[in-house]
């Protein structure tokens, strides 16, 4: 992608869409940043807002090492207030694109809500198994 088309894409997305879905953000990070594995996040409640730490995990177990991609701090209205990263201050074309993309996130609303239908109780399979075992007695 040429520099001008990338800048235009970021500019268009910034002014046309003031909301970004978490899944779309993960896809965009994978396009823009050097991702080795897959992008996932950790979410923490902090001072009335939320903090999202997006990382590049090398395996699906999340037991191995992971690289920090960025850390988003959002307020109680789900607006991204702060974007932190650990990109070195060395400015080259790649870093410039990453910084431009990350800075375009400030002020956008992050849509991270999980639909109630998609929530699965982690103990549900265990309860079903125990129920089946009891029925078999």
Secondary structure, 3 states (H helix, E strand, C coil): CCHHHHHHHHHHHHHHCCEEEHHHHHHHHHHHCCCCCEEEEEEEEECCEEEEEEEEECCCCCCCCEEEEEEEEECCCCEEEEEECCCCCCCCHHHHHHHHHHHCCCCCEEECCCCHHHCCCCCHHHHHHHHHHHHCC
